[in-house]
Amino acid sequence: MEPITEDQLRGCVAETMKMEPAEIEVSEELYDQGMNSLQLVSVLTWLQEKGYDVSFADLAEDTRLTAWIELLDS
C-alpha cells in the first residue's frame, strides 16, 4: 500500500465536495466547510479501496484533513 499524500486526500475531498482543492482548509473541520455524512462515506470508501483499515467513526471523530493524515500515517 502506497501512502496517501495530503494533496491526494485533499483532492479526493474537494472532488467529493465539488470544490477546488485550494478551497479546503486543512486545519478546519470539514463538516464546518460543508461536508455531509454521505460525502464522508465516499471518502471512506476511497480510502478503503486504497487499502486503509479505517471506519466511519475514525474519520467522523475529527474531520480536519490534518487529523486524517495523522490517522492514516499511524
GIDALIN-V271422 format. One line per field, one symbol per residue. ss: DSSP state (~ for helix, > for strand, _ for the rest). psi: psi as a letter, one per 20 degrees, with the letter a starting at -180 (. if undefined). A space follows every 10 residues. Layout:
# GIDALIN-V271422
ss = ???
psi = ???
This chain:
# GIDALIN-V271422
ss = _____~~~~~ ~~~~~~~___ ~~~_______ ~~~___~~~~ ~~~~~~~~~_ _____~~~~~ ~___~~~~~~ ~~~_
psi = ppqprhhggg ggggghjlrq hhioohjqph hijiqrhhhg hgggggghhi jpmqrghghh hokqhhhggg ghi.
